[in-house]
Structure formats: structure tokens, C-alpha cells
Amino acid sequence: MTLLFVGLGGFIGAVLRFLISGVVQKHFPGSFPVGTLTVNVLGSFVIGFLVFLFENLLAPQLKAFLVTGTLGALTTFSTFSFETAVMIQEGALFRAVLNILLNVVLCILATFSGMGFYRILFRL
């Protein structure tokens, strides 16, 4: 049964990734993958919030649906890696390093922000 929850979440997360990254990239045209960065940072924020929520309120099946399925499909490390490799192959080393730094630093900060948001919201 848990596998079904993961699959349904994955479907939703993949569709959200396609829509969100496409809309963002359309508003920031150019060769820098702002759409991928956006879904990675957004997913990191949401997981930071949901981890605490799961400890207190949610069933394991819902955790499988939201974290493993939805957020697993929403965030996209493989796309980030590919886009960075292409930048390196094209000799765009500054953009590649910037992409690496922004994804790592902003995603970690977003996770901490999600955790902090949970604490503020639930006064913990």
C-alpha cells in the first residue's frame, strides 16, 4: 500500500516540477537553470517544514506520499547534475560553480527556513 502512496506522490511531484520549473525558466530566460534551482530550493524548504510535522501529526503513508513521492519527484538532483556537467563541457565554469554553490547553499538554507517556519507556526 505504501508503494501506491509513493507512486501517486511521484506523479504529482513530477507534474509540479515540470510546471514550476517551466514557468520560472520562462520568466528568467537564458542559459542559467533558474527553474531547476527553484524547485530544488522550494522542495528543500517544504521538507524542512514537513519533517517536524510528520513527527507529530502525520501517518507513515502520508509521509511516503509527500516526502518520498511528491518531494522526491519535485526536486531534481539528476537534472541539476546534468545541467552543471553541460556548463562545464561548454567551458562555462563560472556558471557551473555558481549553479553548484546556489543549489547547495540555498537548499540547505531553505531546509533550515522550513524547520524554523514550523517552529514559529507551532510555537516550539
Residue frames as qw, qx, qy, qz and C-alpha x, y, z in Angstrom:
[[0.000, 0.885, 0.465, 0.000, 0.00, 0.00, 0.00],
 [0.325, -0.755, 0.104, 0.560, 2.88, 2.38, 0.78],
 [0.421, -0.036, 0.596, 0.682, 4.18, 1.85, -2.76],
 [0.161, 0.704, 0.613, 0.319, 0.91, 3.23, -4.12],
 [0.215, -0.925, -0.178, 0.257, 1.29, 6.37, -1.98],
 [0.434, -0.487, 0.384, 0.653, 4.86, 6.86, -3.23],
 [0.362, 0.260, 0.682, 0.579, 3.74, 6.41, -6.83],
 [0.043, 0.853, 0.501, 0.140, 0.86, 8.86, -6.54],
 [0.314, -0.858, 0.025, 0.407, 3.10, 11.40, -4.85],
 [0.483, -0.239, 0.520, 0.663, 5.73, 10.90, -7.53],
 [0.293, 0.578, 0.626, 0.434, 3.18, 11.59, -10.24],
 [0.103, -0.953, -0.284, 0.024, 2.13, 14.84, -8.56],
 [0.461, -0.704, 0.216, 0.496, 5.71, 15.90, -7.83],
 [0.501, 0.031, 0.571, 0.649, 6.86, 15.27, -11.39],
 [0.179, 0.750, 0.522, 0.365, 3.97, 17.30, -12.82],
 [0.273, -0.936, -0.119, 0.186, 4.65, 20.11, -10.34],
 [0.540, -0.443, 0.361, 0.617, 8.36, 20.10, -11.23],
 [0.411, 0.349, 0.589, 0.602, 7.55, 20.34, -14.93],
 [0.008, 0.871, 0.427, 0.242, 5.08, 23.21, -14.40],
 [0.396, -0.877, -0.022, 0.270, 7.04, 25.21, -11.80],
 [0.550, -0.361, 0.394, 0.642, 10.45, 24.93, -13.45],
 [0.387, 0.454, 0.573, 0.562, 8.95, 25.75, -16.86],
 [0.062, -0.932, -0.328, -0.139, 7.13, 28.85, -15.63],
 [0.466, -0.787, 0.124, 0.384, 10.15, 30.12, -13.71],
 [0.570, -0.126, 0.487, 0.649, 12.57, 29.48, -16.58],
 [0.293, 0.678, 0.517, 0.431, 10.21, 31.30, -18.96],
 [0.177, -0.971, -0.158, -0.025, 10.36, 34.38, -16.71],
 [0.365, -0.780, 0.423, 0.283, 14.15, 34.21, -16.45],
 [0.872, 0.488, 0.002, 0.039, 15.28, 33.31, -19.97],
 [0.086, 0.805, -0.586, 0.043, 18.88, 32.44, -20.55],
 [0.704, 0.252, -0.664, 0.018, 21.20, 29.54, -20.12],
 [0.029, -0.276, 0.758, -0.590, 21.24, 29.51, -16.30],
 [0.420, -0.292, -0.830, -0.222, 18.85, 26.82, -14.95],
 [0.227, -0.238, 0.359, -0.873, 16.78, 29.00, -12.63],
 [0.772, -0.168, -0.254, -0.557, 13.81, 26.63, -12.94],
 [0.789, -0.025, -0.587, 0.179, 15.76, 23.68, -11.56],
 [0.234, 0.188, -0.522, 0.798, 17.22, 25.83, -8.78],
 [0.455, -0.270, 0.073, -0.845, 13.71, 26.99, -7.85],
 [0.858, -0.204, -0.333, -0.335, 12.21, 23.51, -7.50],
 [0.681, 0.062, -0.591, 0.428, 15.24, 22.33, -5.51],
 [0.049, 0.203, -0.426, 0.880, 15.05, 25.26, -3.08],
 [0.616, -0.242, -0.073, -0.746, 11.26, 25.02, -2.80],
 [0.861, -0.107, -0.486, -0.103, 11.43, 21.27, -2.15],
 [0.499, 0.123, -0.591, 0.622, 14.14, 21.79, 0.46],
 [0.239, -0.260, 0.275, -0.894, 12.02, 24.36, 2.29],
 [0.772, -0.199, -0.209, -0.566, 8.96, 22.11, 2.26],
 [0.803, -0.037, -0.577, 0.144, 10.88, 19.06, 3.54],
 [0.241, 0.217, -0.536, 0.779, 12.36, 21.14, 6.35],
 [0.481, -0.215, 0.157, -0.835, 8.82, 22.02, 7.42],
 [0.839, -0.074, -0.330, -0.427, 7.26, 18.60, 6.90],
 [0.547, 0.173, -0.756, 0.315, 9.88, 16.61, 8.81],
 [0.065, -0.084, 0.620, -0.777, 8.69, 18.14, 12.07],
 [0.646, -0.006, -0.027, -0.763, 5.05, 17.89, 11.09],
 [0.750, 0.086, -0.628, -0.191, 5.45, 14.16, 10.48],
 [0.275, 0.148, -0.796, 0.519, 6.88, 13.57, 13.92],
 [0.195, 0.087, 0.562, -0.799, 3.71, 14.88, 15.50],
 [0.539, 0.320, 0.221, -0.747, 0.76, 14.65, 13.16],
 [0.651, 0.428, -0.362, -0.512, 1.05, 12.54, 10.04],
 [0.939, -0.045, 0.329, -0.093, 0.74, 8.84, 9.31],
 [0.490, -0.378, 0.631, 0.468, 3.67, 6.98, 7.68],
 [0.524, 0.472, 0.642, 0.299, 1.66, 6.57, 4.46],
 [0.164, 0.971, 0.174, -0.024, 1.25, 10.33, 4.18],
 [0.351, -0.750, 0.427, 0.365, 4.98, 10.76, 4.78],
 [0.570, 0.010, 0.705, 0.422, 5.68, 8.29, 1.95],
 [0.388, 0.756, 0.501, 0.165, 3.28, 10.20, -0.30],
 [0.024, 0.998, 0.026, -0.054, 4.62, 13.69, 0.45],
 [0.334, -0.768, 0.478, 0.265, 8.36, 13.21, 1.10],
 [0.532, -0.159, 0.753, 0.353, 9.40, 10.18, -0.90],
 [0.468, 0.542, 0.659, 0.232, 6.86, 10.58, -3.69],
 [0.196, 0.943, 0.264, 0.054, 5.98, 14.23, -4.14],
 [0.186, -0.917, 0.287, 0.204, 9.16, 15.93, -2.95],
 [0.645, -0.243, 0.623, 0.370, 11.36, 13.18, -4.39],
 [0.524, 0.501, 0.563, 0.397, 9.90, 13.85, -7.83],
 [0.068, 0.983, 0.166, -0.022, 9.67, 17.64, -7.36],
 [0.252, -0.825, 0.433, 0.262, 13.32, 18.16, -6.55],
 [0.879, 0.474, 0.024, 0.029, 15.76, 17.08, -9.17],
 [0.476, -0.689, 0.447, 0.313, 19.37, 16.41, -8.33],
 [0.695, 0.134, 0.582, 0.401, 19.89, 14.47, -11.55],
 [0.379, 0.836, 0.291, 0.269, 18.81, 17.46, -13.66],
 [0.250, -0.944, 0.195, 0.093, 20.98, 19.78, -11.57],
 [0.654, -0.393, 0.537, 0.360, 23.95, 17.44, -12.13],
 [0.628, 0.427, 0.520, 0.391, 23.34, 17.20, -15.88],
 [0.190, 0.957, 0.155, 0.158, 22.92, 20.95, -16.32],
 [0.390, -0.838, 0.333, 0.190, 26.11, 21.56, -14.36],
 [0.708, -0.123, 0.573, 0.395, 28.03, 18.98, -16.43],
 [0.516, 0.685, 0.397, 0.328, 26.86, 20.64, -19.65],
 [0.052, -0.997, 0.063, -0.008, 28.03, 24.03, -18.38],
 [0.560, -0.597, 0.490, 0.299, 31.45, 22.55, -17.59],
 [0.687, 0.207, 0.578, 0.387, 31.67, 20.90, -21.03],
 [0.346, 0.845, 0.294, 0.282, 30.78, 24.21, -22.66],
 [0.520, 0.218, -0.203, 0.801, 33.54, 25.95, -20.72],
 [0.283, -0.708, -0.104, -0.639, 31.10, 28.00, -18.62],
 [0.551, -0.053, -0.692, 0.464, 32.98, 27.28, -15.40],
 [0.075, -0.115, 0.353, -0.926, 31.77, 30.37, -13.56],
 [0.653, -0.148, -0.179, -0.721, 28.11, 29.50, -14.25],
 [0.760, -0.066, -0.646, -0.023, 28.75, 25.86, -13.28],
 [0.369, -0.007, -0.637, 0.677, 30.34, 26.81, -9.95],
 [0.294, -0.117, 0.161, -0.935, 27.62, 29.39, -9.32],
 [0.735, -0.144, -0.420, -0.513, 24.98, 26.73, -10.00],
 [0.660, -0.078, -0.696, 0.272, 26.64, 24.31, -7.58],
 [0.175, 0.027, -0.505, 0.845, 27.00, 26.92, -4.84],
 [0.436, -0.137, -0.015, -0.889, 23.47, 28.28, -5.22],
 [0.760, -0.163, -0.529, -0.342, 21.85, 24.84, -5.21],
 [0.612, -0.110, -0.672, 0.401, 23.79, 23.59, -2.19],
 [0.132, -0.003, -0.419, 0.898, 23.72, 26.76, -0.09],
 [0.436, -0.128, -0.081, -0.887, 20.17, 27.88, -0.89],
 [0.722, -0.193, -0.596, -0.292, 18.73, 24.38, -0.46],
 [0.509, -0.157, -0.671, 0.515, 20.35, 23.96, 2.96],
 [0.049, 0.007, 0.267, -0.962, 19.18, 27.44, 3.98],
 [0.560, -0.161, -0.344, -0.737, 15.70, 26.65, 2.68],
 [0.659, -0.220, -0.718, 0.034, 15.59, 23.45, 4.73],
 [0.304, -0.165, -0.551, 0.759, 16.55, 25.36, 7.88],
 [0.251, -0.055, -0.025, -0.966, 13.95, 28.02, 6.98],
 [0.637, -0.228, -0.568, -0.469, 11.26, 25.37, 6.66],
 [0.568, -0.239, -0.695, 0.370, 12.25, 23.96, 10.05],
 [0.119, -0.096, -0.333, 0.930, 12.14, 27.45, 11.54],
 [0.413, -0.163, -0.303, -0.843, 8.78, 28.16, 9.94],
 [0.643, -0.309, -0.690, -0.123, 7.38, 25.04, 11.56],
 [0.436, -0.229, -0.581, 0.648, 8.71, 26.12, 14.96],
 [0.092, 0.005, 0.080, -0.993, 7.22, 29.59, 14.57],
 [0.518, -0.198, -0.489, -0.673, 3.89, 28.24, 13.36],
 [0.757, -0.361, -0.535, -0.103, 3.56, 25.70, 16.15],
 [0.299, -0.825, 0.262, -0.401, 5.47, 27.73, 18.80],
 [0.959, -0.202, -0.116, 0.160, 8.08, 25.06, 19.54]]
